[in-house]
Amino acid sequence: MDTENTEEFALPRSRAANERLHALIPGGAHTYAKGDDQYPENLAPVISHGHGAHVWDVDGNRYVEYGSGLRSVSLGHAHPRVLEAVRRQLDRGSNFVRPSIVEVEAAERFLATVPTAEMVKFAKNGSDATTAAVRLARAATGRPRVALCADHPFFSVDDWFIGTTPMSAGIPAATNELTVAFPYGDLAATEELLTRYQDEVACLILEPATHTEPPPGYLAGLRRLADRHGCVLIFDEMITGLRWSEAGAQGLYGVVPDLSTFGKALGNGFAVSALAGRRELMELGGLRPSGDRVFLLSTTHGAETHSLAAATAVLTTYAEEGVTARLHALGERLAAGVRDAAASMGVGDHIVVRGRASNLVFATLDEHRQPSQRYRTLFLRRLLAGGVLAPSFVVSSALDDADIDHTVDVVAQACAVYRKALDAADPTPWLGGRPVKPVFRRLA
């Protein structure tokens, strides 16, 4: 396709399907990050199906896909080993009035993979798991406040977190007051916060790593601060779990939290999450301790056999096939290719690839080198026209070298247009409509 003109690229069936979605589903999707406002106007593909590292939209276009399932489909779509495990369970029943043997098998596999945890309880989504961790920390400490890392974008749909975002309508002020924030990488600021709210903070909750590596000694320093101030250290490993190492960031960096939460890659697209941690804490939500009971996690569908079978198969596949190492190798090849393409087109300081190789994102900077939604729109539009669906550059293990090479070629074409927009100091002629929008914003 001509790099100067993508007007011929249109998605009429996807556009009609998006109208149907908005008429029936608030936001037009079941996750705000999947909304059509995250894509150029009239260029938000509605997916028909996927296989491996590719998806097809309802208009018949095929894309190389990144960030599959919001990072959940790390093995690629319709992975045969996972599907085989799921199919074995489908004919055996999915949910019973008592625990199934699949539950203990999944727990054994999980705890063998994440040996820093002593007990685990499964649920269906990450928000339930993180909120259960917060509730458990409050019960164990008798303290009301939650301290979360201000530099990390998302922890839960529940009030204790959403009240801290621009989309805080409906959250009582009294709830918001109980959540305080600390900056990532700054132990002194965190200690000052814990001292200011002495004996009030139940937990420190953070993603142990994101787009930057933790500073040397930082996670160990947080561990010491939590111990000194008597609060619970919680690692949100929804993204880092399996992608950083099979045992998550805690396994890679060697710092053991009191509690941790997993999801995303755990089910390769099937709905499963996990709360794991020290037996002493986890048992507060069990039947054996004396004292006031903690309503930890109690979900009708948390023990669905096919989802737990998927998780067991995923964990086994990662361990036996070295999936995490492959994710890093693919990401390194992609990052190098994109950086070279951007540099060769003179936009190396404006299209910036960041993050661990297994979890790459990109920034789109304007002529003043400031983050720009308008330049992001231009970039996404060119990628889509070239058959690359990439809200991020987060890889799946189903990608191959040809997929990476194709992506880099499309990025190079996009960078050529990006350079023209920078020279004009105005990307408007290349946007094709309104710019994409941030997920968290106060007004629609």
Residue, then its C-alpha position, 0 to 999 in steps of 0.5 A: m500500500d502507498t505509504e502516502n495514502t491510506e484512504e483506501f483502507a477502510l473497515p465498513r463491517s467493523r464500523a457497523a459492528n462498532e455501532r451495534l456494540h455501542a448500542l448494546i454495551p456501555g463503552g462498546a467493549h467489555t474492557y475500556a482498553k479495548g474501546d474504539d476510542q483507543y484507535p483512529e476514527n473508523l479504524a477500530p477492527v472488530i475481530s472475527h477470529g484468531h490463530g497463533a499470532h494473527v487475527w482476522d477482522v470482520d472485514g476479512n483483513r489479517y493482522v499480526e497482533y501484539g498485546s493479545g488479549l491485553r497481554s493474556v494470550s502469551l502463547g498465541h490464539a488457539h494454542p493446541r496444548v491448552l485447547e487439548a487440556v480444555r477439551r478433556q474437561l468439557d465432557r467431564g463437567s465444568n462446575f460442581v457443588r464440591p471441589s473437583i480434583v482439578e482444583v488441587e492439581a492446578a494449585e499444586r502446579f501453580l505452587a511448584t511454579v511459584p515456590t515463593a508462595e505457600m498457598v493459592k486461591f483462584a478467581k476469574n479476574g485480576s480485580d477480585a484477586t487484588t481486592a482480596a489481597v487488600r482485604l486480607a492485609r487490612a484484616a491481618t493488620g487491623r489498619p484501614r489505609v492502602a498505599l499503592c504505587a502512584d506510577h502504575p496504571f491499574f490495580s482493580v475496578d474496585d473503589w479503593f483504586i478507581g477512586t484514585t483515577p480521573m474516572s472516580a464518579g460514584i466513589p465516596a470521598a471517605t473511601n478515597e481518603l483511605t488510599v494513599a500513594f507512593p512513587y516507584g523507586d523512591l524508598a525515602a518517600t515511601e518511608e516518609l509516607l509510612t511515618r506520616y501514617q504511622d500504624e495506619v497503612a495495611c499494605l504496600i501494593l505495586e507492580p514489582a516492575t513495569h516499563t523500567e527495571p527496579p533500581p538496584g536494591y529497591l524491592a529488597g528495600l521495600r521488603r525491609l520497610a514493610d517489615r519495619h512498619g508492620c504492613v503487608l507487601i503485595f506484588d501485583e504480578m498480573i503482567t510480570g507473572l510468567r513474562w519476567s520469569e516462570a515464577g514472576a518478578q519475585g522469582l527473577y529478583g529474589v524478593v518475596p512478597d507477603l501476597s501476590t496476584f497473578g492473571k493475564a498469561l496464566g490462562n492464555g485467554f481463559a478466565v483465571s486469576a490467582l491470589a498467592g502468598r504466605r500460609e499465615l496470611m492466606e489461612l485467615g481466609g480459610l476454615r482452620p484459624s480461630g478468631d474473626r473470619v475473613f471473606l477472602l475469595s468466594t466465587t461461583h466460577g473460580a473453580e471452573t474446571h476448563s479454566l483451571a485445566a488451561a492454567t495447568a497446561v500453560l504453566t506446564t508449557y512455560a516450564e517445559e518449552g522455555v516460553t519466557a526465554r522465547l518471549h524475551a528473544l522475540g522482543e529483543r529482535l522486535a525492539a532492535g528492528v523498530r529502533d533501527a527503522a525509526a532511526s533510519m527515518g530520522v524519528g528515533d527520538h520520537i518513536v521510542v520503544r520501552g520496557r522489558a523485552s517480553n513486555l514492550v510498549f512504545a511512546t509517540l513523541d511530538e516535535h517537542r519530544q512530548p507524548s502525543q496522542r495525535y502522533r500516536t493516532l498517525f502511527l497506529r493508522r499506518l500500522l493498521a493499514g499495513g496489517v499490524l494491530a499493535p496498541s503495544f509491542v507486547v509479543s506472544s510466543a506464536l510470533d515468528d521471524a517473518d512476523i517480526d520482519h513484516t512488522v519492522d517493514v510496516v513500522a519503517q513505512a509509518c516512520a516515513v510519514y511520521r517524519k513528514a508530520l514532524d517536518a510540518a509540525d502538524p500531524t493533522p493531515w495524516l490523522g483521518g479524524r479525531p485523535v485516540k484518547p487516554v483510557f482514564r479521563r474525566l470526560a467522554 
